Each structure stands twice: as structure tokens, then as C-alpha cells.
């Protein structure tokens, strides 16, 4: 009887390792990707609603709320404004071009997760917003 109990425990642990942990990992990966993209979209919305004089203030507030680094990229691929902890130094050229062209991106570049969304002001494409989450959130991305 004790051998049967040990076998059942081993079988239960194997089931958890084979089925439950991968499912949890997939759900966590989806969550963290969606969260990074949502923070980039929120920052782009906040920035698009202000004039150039208040751009840095809006970006600082969004970076403080999101916990990471935010970059506003113009149509030529140059950094127009930057806020938050310096995580991208310098930003990868591919990311700058995607942002300048208004393309969405949600990927890991090197060891850093990045979300890029277009920046639309008064119906016109003005570039993009890049969001890089801070170290604590990036650790979660690396676990997945």
C-alpha cells in the first residue's frame, strides 16, 4: 500500500510538470505581452492629446505610472522625448524605424521587452511611442 501511495504522488507531480506548468507559462506570457502593449498605447494616447509644450510632462507621468522607459519617436526616426528609467541606450535602429513608420511591435530585443505603437495626432501619423518595462517586470518576461 505505501508503494501505491508513493506512485500516486510521483504521478501527480509528473502531471503538474507536464501539463499545468506549460499552460501557466503560456497564460503568463500572453499577459505580460498584452500589458506592455497596453502601457505603450496608454502613453501614446496621453501624448497625442497634449501640445508640444506639455509633451514632456505627459510623458513623465506615463513613465512613472507604467514603470519603465518611454520614448516618443518622430517620423524621421529621432527620439523627440524620453522619460523614465534609462533602459535603452541607444535604442535599436530597427525599433526606431518601426516607430517612425507607425508600425506596431511587441517583442524582445536582446534581453529587453519592447512595445511600439503608432502616435496619431489630429488624424496624422506623427511617429511612434516605444515602451520598455523596468527591471522588475522584465524579470517576469524572462521567466516565461
VEXKOLDREN-596005 format. One record per residue: x, y, z of N, C-alpha, C, O in turn; residue number from 1. Coordinates in nm, 3 decimals, always signed. Layout:
REM VEXKOLDREN-596005
[[X Y Z] [X Y Z] [X Y Z] [X Y Z] NUM]
...
//
This chain:
REM VEXKOLDREN-596005
[[+0.081 -0.121 +0.000] [+0.000 +0.000 +0.000] [+0.085 +0.127 +0.000] [+0.053 +0.220 -0.074] 1]
[[+0.195 +0.136 +0.081] [+0.278 +0.256 +0.076] [+0.341 +0.279 -0.061] [+0.360 +0.393 -0.102] 2]
[[+0.373 +0.170 -0.132] [+0.431 +0.184 -0.265] [+0.330 +0.247 -0.361] [+0.367 +0.327 -0.446] 3]
[[+0.204 +0.210 -0.347] [+0.098 +0.268 -0.431] [+0.082 +0.417 -0.402] [+0.060 +0.496 -0.494] 4]
[[+0.091 +0.457 -0.277] [+0.080 +0.598 -0.240] [+0.196 +0.679 -0.299] [+0.176 +0.789 -0.350] 5]
[[+0.316 +0.625 -0.292] [+0.433 +0.692 -0.348] [+0.417 +0.705 -0.499] [+0.449 +0.810 -0.556] 6]
[[+0.369 +0.601 -0.564] [+0.346 +0.604 -0.708] [+0.244 +0.710 -0.746] [+0.261 +0.780 -0.846] 7]
[[+0.138 +0.722 -0.668] [+0.036 +0.824 -0.695] [+0.093 +0.965 -0.678] [+0.059 +1.054 -0.757] 8]
[[+0.176 +0.987 -0.580] [+0.238 +1.118 -0.559] [+0.331 +1.151 -0.675] [+0.330 +1.264 -0.725] 9]
[[+0.411 +1.055 -0.717] [+0.503 +1.077 -0.829] [+0.424 +1.105 -0.957] [+0.463 +1.193 -1.034] 10]
[[+0.315 +1.033 -0.979] [+0.231 +1.055 -1.096] [+0.167 +1.194 -1.092] [+0.157 +1.261 -1.195] 11]
[[+0.124 +1.236 -0.976] [+0.065 +1.371 -0.961] [+0.167 +1.479 -0.992] [+0.136 +1.577 -1.060] 12]
[[+0.288 +1.464 -0.942] [+0.394 +1.563 -0.968] [+0.427 +1.565 -1.116] [+0.445 +1.673 -1.174] 13]
[[+0.436 +1.449 -1.178] [+0.465 +1.444 -1.322] [+0.355 +1.511 -1.403] [+0.384 +1.581 -1.500] 14]
[[+0.230 +1.492 -1.363] [+0.118 +1.555 -1.433] [+0.127 +1.707 -1.422] [+0.105 +1.778 -1.521] 15]
[[+0.157 +1.756 -1.305] [+0.172 +1.901 -1.286] [+0.284 +1.954 -1.374] [+0.268 +2.057 -1.439] 16]
[[+0.397 +1.886 -1.375] [+0.510 +1.933 -1.453] [+0.484 +1.928 -1.604] [+0.530 +2.015 -1.677] 17]
[[+0.411 +1.828 -1.649] [+0.388 +1.811 -1.793] [+0.274 +1.897 -1.848] [+0.280 +1.940 -1.963] 18]
[[+0.171 +1.922 -1.768] [+0.053 +1.987 -1.822] [+0.022 +2.123 -1.760] [-0.011 +2.218 -1.831] 19]
[[+0.033 +2.133 -1.632] [-0.008 +2.257 -1.564] [+0.096 +2.368 -1.582] [+0.058 +2.480 -1.617] 20]
[[+0.222 +2.340 -1.560] [+0.324 +2.445 -1.569] [+0.334 +2.506 -1.710] [+0.342 +2.628 -1.720] 21]
[[+0.334 +2.428 -1.818] [+0.336 +2.490 -1.950] [+0.213 +2.577 -1.978] [+0.225 +2.682 -2.041] 22]
[[+0.098 +2.535 -1.931] [-0.024 +2.614 -1.951] [-0.015 +2.746 -1.875] [-0.054 +2.850 -1.927] 23]
[[+0.035 +2.742 -1.754] [+0.053 +2.864 -1.676] [+0.155 +2.956 -1.744] [+0.135 +3.077 -1.748] 24]
[[+0.262 +2.898 -1.796] [+0.363 +2.977 -1.866] [+0.307 +3.047 -1.988] [+0.338 +3.163 -2.013] 25]
[[+0.224 +2.979 -2.064] [+0.163 +3.039 -2.183] [+0.069 +3.154 -2.145] [+0.069 +3.258 -2.210] 26]
[[-0.008 +3.134 -2.042] [-0.100 +3.241 -1.999] [-0.025 +3.360 -1.945] [-0.063 +3.474 -1.971] 27]
[[+0.083 +3.336 -1.871] [+0.164 +3.445 -1.819] [+0.232 +3.520 -1.933] [+0.241 +3.643 -1.929] 28]
[[+0.281 +3.449 -2.034] [+0.344 +3.513 -2.149] [+0.245 +3.603 -2.222] [+0.278 +3.715 -2.259] 29]
[[+0.124 +3.555 -2.241] [+0.022 +3.638 -2.305] [-0.011 +3.760 -2.223] [-0.030 +3.869 -2.278] 30]
[[-0.018 +3.744 -2.092] [-0.049 +3.857 -2.005] [+0.059 +3.965 -2.012] [+0.027 +4.083 -2.025] 31]
[[+0.185 +3.926 -2.002] [+0.292 +4.026 -1.999] [+0.306 +4.097 -2.133] [+0.337 +4.216 -2.138] 32]
[[+0.283 +4.024 -2.243] [+0.287 +4.089 -2.374] [+0.174 +4.191 -2.388] [+0.195 +4.302 -2.435] 33]
[[+0.055 +4.151 -2.346] [-0.060 +4.242 -2.353] [-0.041 +4.363 -2.263] [-0.082 +4.474 -2.299] 34]
[[+0.019 +4.344 -2.148] [+0.038 +4.454 -2.054] [+0.137 +4.558 -2.110] [+0.113 +4.678 -2.100] 35]
[[+0.245 +4.511 -2.170] [+0.343 +4.603 -2.229] [+0.279 +4.683 -2.342] [+0.300 +4.804 -2.352] 36]
[[+0.203 +4.616 -2.426] [+0.137 +4.684 -2.536] [+0.034 +4.784 -2.485] [+0.021 +4.894 -2.539] 37]
[[-0.040 +4.746 -2.383] [-0.141 +4.837 -2.326] [-0.076 +4.962 -2.266] [-0.131 +5.071 -2.277] 38]
[[+0.038 +4.946 -2.203] [+0.107 +5.062 -2.146] [+0.159 +5.154 -2.256] [+0.155 +5.276 -2.241] 39]
[[+0.206 +5.097 -2.365] [+0.251 +5.179 -2.478] [+0.134 +5.254 -2.540] [+0.146 +5.371 -2.575] 40]
[[+0.020 +5.187 -2.555] [-0.099 +5.252 -2.612] [-0.147 +5.364 -2.521] [-0.182 +5.472 -2.569] 41]
[[-0.149 +5.340 -2.390] [-0.192 +5.443 -2.296] [-0.101 +5.565 -2.303] [-0.149 +5.679 -2.299] 42]
[[+0.029 +5.542 -2.313] [+0.124 +5.653 -2.324] [+0.103 +5.729 -2.455] [+0.105 +5.852 -2.457] 43]
[[+0.081 +5.656 -2.565] [+0.058 +5.721 -2.695] [-0.069 +5.805 -2.691] [-0.072 +5.915 -2.746] 44]
[[-0.172 +5.755 -2.627] [-0.296 +5.832 -2.615] [-0.274 +5.958 -2.532] [-0.325 +6.065 -2.567] 45]
[[-0.200 +5.947 -2.424] [-0.174 +6.063 -2.339] [-0.091 +6.167 -2.413] [-0.118 +6.287 -2.404] 46]
[[+0.009 +6.122 -2.485] [+0.098 +6.213 -2.556] [+0.027 +6.280 -2.674] [+0.051 +6.397 -2.703] 47]
[[-0.060 +6.206 -2.740] [-0.129 +6.262 -2.857] [-0.229 +6.371 -2.819] [-0.267 +6.452 -2.903] 48]
[[-0.270 +6.373 -2.695] [-0.371 +6.470 -2.651] [-0.312 +6.601 -2.602] [-0.387 +6.693 -2.568] 49]
[[-0.178 +6.613 -2.596] [-0.117 +6.735 -2.545] [-0.037 +6.805 -2.654] [+0.003 +6.744 -2.753] 50]
[[-0.015 +6.934 -2.634] [+0.068 +7.008 -2.729] [+0.216 +6.986 -2.698] [+0.250 +6.923 -2.597] 51]
[[+0.303 +7.036 -2.783] [+0.446 +7.010 -2.769] [+0.504 +7.069 -2.641] [+0.605 +7.020 -2.591] 52]
[[+0.442 +7.174 -2.586] [+0.492 +7.234 -2.462] [+0.472 +7.142 -2.342] [+0.553 +7.143 -2.249] 53]
[[+0.365 +7.064 -2.344] [+0.334 +6.976 -2.231] [+0.369 +6.830 -2.259] [+0.333 +6.742 -2.181] 54]
[[+0.440 +6.805 -2.368] [+0.475 +6.669 -2.406] [+0.558 +6.600 -2.298] [+0.527 +6.487 -2.259] 55]
[[+0.661 +6.665 -2.250] [+0.749 +6.602 -2.152] [+0.675 +6.573 -2.021] [+0.699 +6.470 -1.959] 56]
[[+0.587 +6.662 -1.980] [+0.511 +6.639 -1.857] [+0.423 +6.515 -1.872] [+0.421 +6.430 -1.783] 57]
[[+0.350 +6.505 -1.984] [+0.263 +6.390 -2.007] [+0.344 +6.262 -2.015] [+0.301 +6.157 -1.965] 58]
[[+0.460 +6.269 -2.076] [+0.544 +6.151 -2.089] [+0.601 +6.109 -1.954] [+0.609 +5.989 -1.924] 59]
[[+0.641 +6.206 -1.872] [+0.692 +6.175 -1.738] [+0.585 +6.105 -1.653] [+0.614 +6.008 -1.584] 60]
[[+0.463 +6.155 -1.660] [+0.353 +6.095 -1.584] [+0.327 +5.952 -1.633] [+0.308 +5.861 -1.551] 61]
[[+0.324 +5.933 -1.764] [+0.300 +5.799 -1.819] [+0.412 +5.703 -1.781] [+0.386 +5.587 -1.751] 62]
[[+0.537 +5.750 -1.783] [+0.650 +5.663 -1.747] [+0.647 +5.627 -1.599] [+0.676 +5.514 -1.562] 63]
[[+0.611 +5.721 -1.517] [+0.602 +5.694 -1.374] [+0.491 +5.595 -1.344] [+0.506 +5.507 -1.259] 64]
[[+0.380 +5.608 -1.414] [+0.268 +5.517 -1.396] [+0.300 +5.378 -1.449] [+0.268 +5.278 -1.385] 65]
[[+0.363 +5.372 -1.567] [+0.392 +5.243 -1.629] [+0.511 +5.171 -1.572] [+0.517 +5.048 -1.577] 66]
[[+0.605 +5.244 -1.517] [+0.724 +5.180 -1.460] [+0.818 +5.127 -1.566] [+0.826 +5.006 -1.588] 67]
[[+0.888 +5.215 -1.631] [+0.981 +5.177 -1.735] [+1.028 +5.299 -1.810] [+1.024 +5.411 -1.758] 68]
[[+1.071 +5.280 -1.933] [+1.117 +5.391 -2.016] [+1.021 +5.410 -2.132] [+0.975 +5.313 -2.192] 69]
[[+0.991 +5.535 -2.162] [+0.907 +5.570 -2.276] [+0.984 +5.663 -2.367] [+1.051 +5.756 -2.322] 70]
[[+0.974 +5.637 -2.496] [+1.036 +5.722 -2.597] [+0.930 +5.764 -2.697] [+0.847 +5.684 -2.738] 71]
[[+0.933 +5.890 -2.735] [+0.849 +5.938 -2.845] [+0.943 +5.956 -2.964] [+1.042 +6.029 -2.956] 72]
[[+0.911 +5.888 -3.073] [+0.994 +5.888 -3.193] [+0.920 +5.965 -3.302] [+0.802 +5.941 -3.327] 73]
[[+0.991 +6.059 -3.369] [+0.928 +6.135 -3.477] [+0.933 +6.055 -3.607] [+0.985 +5.944 -3.609] 74]
[[+0.880 +6.110 -3.715] [+0.870 +6.041 -3.844] [+1.007 +6.013 -3.908] [+1.018 +5.927 -3.995] 75]
[[+1.111 +6.085 -3.864] [+1.245 +6.062 -3.918] [+1.323 +5.958 -3.838] [+1.437 +5.927 -3.872] 76]
[[+1.263 +5.904 -3.731] [+1.330 +5.803 -3.651] [+1.418 +5.860 -3.541] [+1.503 +5.790 -3.487] 77]
[[+1.398 +5.988 -3.508] [+1.476 +6.051 -3.400] [+1.393 +6.052 -3.271] [+1.270 +6.061 -3.274] 78]
[[+1.463 +6.044 -3.160] [+1.396 +6.049 -3.029] [+1.356 +6.194 -3.003] [+1.441 +6.282 -2.990] 79]
[[+1.226 +6.217 -2.994] [+1.171 +6.351 -2.971] [+1.165 +6.382 -2.822] [+1.191 +6.494 -2.779] 80]
[[+1.128 +6.281 -2.744] [+1.120 +6.297 -2.598] [+1.145 +6.162 -2.534] [+1.122 +6.057 -2.593] 81]
[[+1.192 +6.168 -2.409] [+1.228 +6.045 -2.337] [+1.192 +6.066 -2.190] [+1.212 +6.174 -2.135] 82]
[[+1.139 +5.961 -2.128] [+1.105 +5.971 -1.985] [+1.123 +5.834 -1.920] [+1.117 +5.731 -1.985] 83]
[[+1.146 +5.837 -1.790] [+1.160 +5.714 -1.713] [+1.304 +5.670 -1.702] [+1.397 +5.739 -1.744] 84]
[[+1.319 +5.553 -1.644] [+1.450 +5.493 -1.623] [+1.517 +5.461 -1.757] [+1.452 +5.407 -1.847] 85]
[[+1.645 +5.492 -1.772] [+1.717 +5.469 -1.898] [+1.745 +5.319 -1.913] [+1.832 +5.264 -1.846] 86]
[[+1.670 +5.255 -2.001] [+1.688 +5.113 -2.026] [+1.740 +5.086 -2.166] [+1.801 +4.982 -2.191] 87]
[[+1.716 +5.179 -2.257] [+1.758 +5.163 -2.397] [+1.862 +5.268 -2.428] [+1.830 +5.385 -2.448] 88]
[[+1.986 +5.228 -2.434] [+2.091 +5.324 -2.459] [+2.192 +5.266 -2.555] [+2.278 +5.190 -2.510] 89]
[[+2.190 +5.295 -2.679] [+2.087 +5.365 -2.756] [+1.978 +5.267 -2.799] [+1.998 +5.146 -2.795] 90]
[[+1.862 +5.319 -2.838] [+1.756 +5.230 -2.886] [+1.799 +5.162 -3.017] [+1.866 +5.225 -3.099] 91]
[[+1.763 +5.037 -3.037] [+1.799 +4.968 -3.162] [+1.739 +5.038 -3.284] [+1.627 +5.089 -3.278] 92]
[[+1.813 +5.041 -3.392] [+1.771 +5.110 -3.514] [+1.640 +5.053 -3.569] [+1.555 +5.127 -3.618] 93]
[[+1.625 +4.922 -3.562] [+1.501 +4.858 -3.609] [+1.379 +4.911 -3.533] [+1.274 +4.934 -3.592] 94]
[[+1.395 +4.929 -3.404] [+1.285 +4.979 -3.321] [+1.253 +5.123 -3.360] [+1.135 +5.159 -3.371] 95]
[[+1.355 +5.205 -3.379] [+1.333 +5.344 -3.418] [+1.260 +5.353 -3.552] [+1.170 +5.435 -3.568] 96]
[[+1.298 +5.269 -3.648] [+1.234 +5.271 -3.779] [+1.090 +5.222 -3.772] [+1.002 +5.278 -3.838] 97]
[[+1.065 +5.118 -3.693] [+0.927 +5.072 -3.676] [+0.840 +5.181 -3.616] [+0.727 +5.201 -3.659] 98]
[[+0.893 +5.249 -3.516] [+0.817 +5.357 -3.453] [+0.794 +5.472 -3.550] [+0.684 +5.526 -3.556] 99]
[[+0.895 +5.510 -3.624] [+0.884 +5.620 -3.720] [+0.780 +5.590 -3.828] [+0.710 +5.680 -3.874] 100]
[[+0.771 +5.464 -3.867] [+0.675 +5.424 -3.970] [+0.536 +5.393 -3.916] [+0.445 +5.362 -3.992] 101]
[[+0.519 +5.403 -3.784] [+0.389 +5.378 -3.723] [+0.353 +5.231 -3.714] [+0.235 +5.197 -3.707] 102]
[[+0.452 +5.144 -3.716] [+0.427 +5.001 -3.708] [+0.420 +4.956 -3.563] [+0.491 +5.008 -3.477] 103]
[[+0.334 +4.860 -3.538] [+0.325 +4.801 -3.404] [+0.430 +4.693 -3.389] [+0.464 +4.622 -3.484] 104]
[[+0.480 +4.682 -3.268] [+0.581 +4.581 -3.239] [+0.568 +4.544 -3.092] [+0.553 +4.632 -3.007] 105]
[[+0.574 +4.417 -3.062] [+0.571 +4.371 -2.924] [+0.661 +4.249 -2.919] [+0.618 +4.137 -2.945] 106]
[[+0.787 +4.273 -2.885] [+0.886 +4.166 -2.898] [+0.998 +4.189 -2.797] [+1.006 +4.293 -2.732] 107]
[[+1.084 +4.090 -2.786] [+1.202 +4.103 -2.702] [+1.321 +4.131 -2.793] [+1.347 +4.057 -2.888] 108]
[[+1.392 +4.238 -2.764] [+1.512 +4.275 -2.839] [+1.628 +4.263 -2.742] [+1.638 +4.337 -2.644] 109]
[[+1.716 +4.169 -2.771] [+1.822 +4.139 -2.674] [+1.759 +4.076 -2.552] [+1.696 +3.970 -2.561] 110]
[[+1.775 +4.139 -2.439] [+1.714 +4.090 -2.315] [+1.599 +4.180 -2.270] [+1.545 +4.160 -2.162] 111]
[[+1.562 +4.277 -2.351] [+1.462 +4.377 -2.313] [+1.334 +4.361 -2.394] [+1.339 +4.357 -2.517] 112]
[[+1.221 +4.352 -2.326] [+1.093 +4.350 -2.395] [+1.061 +4.492 -2.438] [+1.082 +4.587 -2.362] 113]
[[+1.010 +4.507 -2.560] [+0.974 +4.638 -2.613] [+0.836 +4.631 -2.677] [+0.802 +4.534 -2.744] 114]
[[+0.759 +4.736 -2.656] [+0.631 +4.751 -2.724] [+0.636 +4.884 -2.798] [+0.673 +4.986 -2.741] 115]
[[+0.599 +4.882 -2.925] [+0.599 +5.001 -3.010] [+0.459 +5.018 -3.067] [+0.401 +4.923 -3.120] 116]
[[+0.405 +5.140 -3.056] [+0.274 +5.170 -3.113] [+0.282 +5.301 -3.189] [+0.367 +5.385 -3.160] 117]
[[+0.193 +5.320 -3.287] [+0.195 +5.446 -3.363] [+0.145 +5.563 -3.278] [+0.064 +5.545 -3.187] 118]
[[+0.193 +5.682 -3.309] [+0.149 +5.804 -3.244] [+0.068 +5.884 -3.346] [+0.121 +5.931 -3.447] 119]
[[-0.061 +5.899 -3.319] [-0.152 +5.969 -3.409] [-0.198 +6.098 -3.341] [-0.252 +6.095 -3.231] 120]
[[-0.177 +6.210 -3.409] [-0.223 +6.340 -3.360] [-0.310 +6.403 -3.467] [-0.268 +6.421 -3.581] 121]
[[-0.433 +6.437 -3.430] [-0.528 +6.501 -3.521] [-0.542 +6.425 -3.652] [-0.551 +6.485 -3.759] 122]
[[-0.543 +6.292 -3.643] [-0.561 +6.208 -3.760] [-0.437 +6.185 -3.844] [-0.445 +6.115 -3.945] 123]
[[-0.323 +6.239 -3.805] [-0.199 +6.224 -3.881] [-0.099 +6.139 -3.804] [-0.087 +6.150 -3.682] 124]
[[-0.028 +6.054 -3.877] [+0.078 +5.975 -3.816] [+0.195 +6.067 -3.785] [+0.249 +6.134 -3.873] 125]
[[+0.235 +6.071 -3.657] [+0.344 +6.158 -3.613] [+0.467 +6.080 -3.568] [+0.562 +6.139 -3.516] 126]
[[+0.467 +5.949 -3.588] [+0.578 +5.867 -3.543] [+0.526 +5.754 -3.456] [+0.427 +5.689 -3.489] 127]
[[+0.594 +5.731 -3.344] [+0.552 +5.622 -3.257] [+0.601 +5.640 -3.115] [+0.681 +5.728 -3.085] 128]
[[+0.550 +5.555 -3.029] [+0.589 +5.553 -2.888] [+0.648 +5.415 -2.858] [+0.591 +5.312 -2.895] 129]
[[+0.762 +5.415 -2.792] [+0.831 +5.292 -2.754] [+0.824 +5.280 -2.603] [+0.856 +5.374 -2.531] 130]
[[+0.781 +5.163 -2.555] [+0.777 +5.137 -2.411] [+0.868 +5.019 -2.380] [+0.856 +4.913 -2.441] 131]
[[+0.958 +5.039 -2.283] [+1.045 +4.933 -2.233] [+1.018 +4.919 -2.083] [+1.046 +5.011 -2.008] 132]
[[+0.963 +4.805 -2.039] [+0.932 +4.789 -1.896] [+1.059 +4.785 -1.811] [+1.168 +4.752 -1.858] 133]
[[+1.041 +4.820 -1.684] [+1.155 +4.826 -1.593] [+1.204 +4.686 -1.555] [+1.147 +4.586 -1.599] 134]
[[+1.308 +4.680 -1.473] [+1.374 +4.554 -1.439] [+1.281 +4.452 -1.374] [+1.287 +4.334 -1.408] 135]
[[+1.196 +4.497 -1.282] [+1.110 +4.401 -1.212] [+1.015 +4.333 -1.308] [+0.992 +4.212 -1.299] 136]
[[+0.959 +4.408 -1.401] [+0.868 +4.349 -1.498] [+0.944 +4.269 -1.603] [+0.895 +4.167 -1.650] 137]
[[+1.060 +4.313 -1.638] [+1.142 +4.241 -1.736] [+1.181 +4.104 -1.684] [+1.197 +4.010 -1.763] 138]
[[+1.197 +4.090 -1.553] [+1.228 +3.961 -1.493] [+1.116 +3.863 -1.518] [+1.141 +3.745 -1.547] 139]
[[+0.992 +3.909 -1.509] [+0.877 +3.823 -1.536] [+0.881 +3.777 -1.682] [+0.853 +3.660 -1.710] 140]
[[+0.915 +3.867 -1.774] [+0.923 +3.829 -1.914] [+1.028 +3.723 -1.937] [+1.008 +3.633 -2.019] 141]
[[+1.139 +3.730 -1.867] [+1.247 +3.634 -1.885] [+1.210 +3.497 -1.827] [+1.261 +3.395 -1.873] 142]
[[+1.124 +3.494 -1.726] [+1.081 +3.367 -1.667] [+0.993 +3.289 -1.762] [+0.990 +3.166 -1.759] 143]
[[+0.921 +3.363 -1.845] [+0.828 +3.299 -1.938] [+0.903 +3.250 -2.052] [+0.845 +3.192 -2.144] 144]
//
